[in-house]
Amino acid sequence: MKKIILLVSFLGIFLPAWSQAQTDESRMFIHPFKEVFVNYPSQTLGSGVRLTVFLPEEKIPLSNSYPLVVFLGLSRQAAEQAQALAVKNKVLLAAVSWEEWADSSKTAEDVANFIHRELIPYLETNYPVIRGGNSRTLAAKGARDSQAVLNQLIHADWVGRIALLEPGTVVFPVDRVLEGVRFYVMGNQQELASVQKLFEDAGLAYGADFALRYAKENQNPLYLLDFTYLNGSAQDLEIEKLDAFTQQDILPVEGGANTKLRVAARLKNKYWFDYIALQVRFSPPYLTWNPQQGTIQVVPGAQPGTVKIQSGVDKPRFITKIKLKNQ
């Protein structure tokens, strides 16, 4: 009998509120470990924004304050992994999905304004998150959302960690604030080469300020986030060693043959990442290096012999060898 009374009381409270929610353009659903906002109301982006907040514990209200991770461009299919990530890393993960966002006229600047003026203030007002950039990670998948995240760098102390997945070609805002910000980027050869040049031109150091990894095809974007690096201590993140690997150890002199070159960077914490050598030396100079494609190509006039390949100036050096021979 008590169960029946409780059920009737629950339905009497819940059903009217749920019915009213169905008539509103913005709807909220509460599940264990997450809250979902369908058509999250945004003055900047309009309708079609879906916000899912993944909680680090099932109990509501939360018993502690947690670091905040905002992820732009995360699909609904990743919900189960997002929940596991929030619980494992003890973070509050706010995922913004654009799947139902029909207005393609919105720019990266519009998305950046949404983050700064609407999303972060809402999350900090309604959830027990640790405030300040040192406890805030912004992550994005895709070119537009990655640029929107980088545009947050015009706000001093606004963000401490940035993760960009498949970012395309991005640029820093003119009035950027880079001090104290750590970057983690995953993408293809062209994306990583572009980002490494961007970061190095801005005076950032590999390891201490940024790290790169090649993205694997069809990999869940949440698995690409490396909190070991993002939250690691600065003294453990300097480059300790570079190793170089070529797809082929022997190349024919004729026929314009080429091979891929990959460089792996080991940091002081013994974790390996990928490094794009923007400058490569050859002795003798019978090869050309294309960092955008990641390939070494035999040049006309090359002669059979062993070519020593070395990294660029003022970098932790690697040396590897490749043989050229007549077919």
Secondary structure, 3 states (H helix, E strand, C coil): CHHHHHHHHHHHHHHHHHHHHHHCCCEEEEECCEEEEECCCCCCCCCCCEEEEECCCCCCCCCCCECEEEEECCCHHHHHHHHHHHHHHCCEEEEEECCCCCCCCCCHHHHHHHHHHHHHHHHHHHCCECCCHHHEEEEEECHHHHHHHHHHHHCCCCCCEEEEECCCCCCCCCCCCCCCCEEEEEECHHHHHHHHHHHHHCCCCECCCEEEEECCCCCCHHHHCCHHHHCCCHHHCCEEEEEEEECCCEEECCCCCEEEEEEEEEECCCCEEEECCCCEEEECCCEEEECCCCEEEECCCCCCEEEEEEECCCCCCCEEEEEEECC
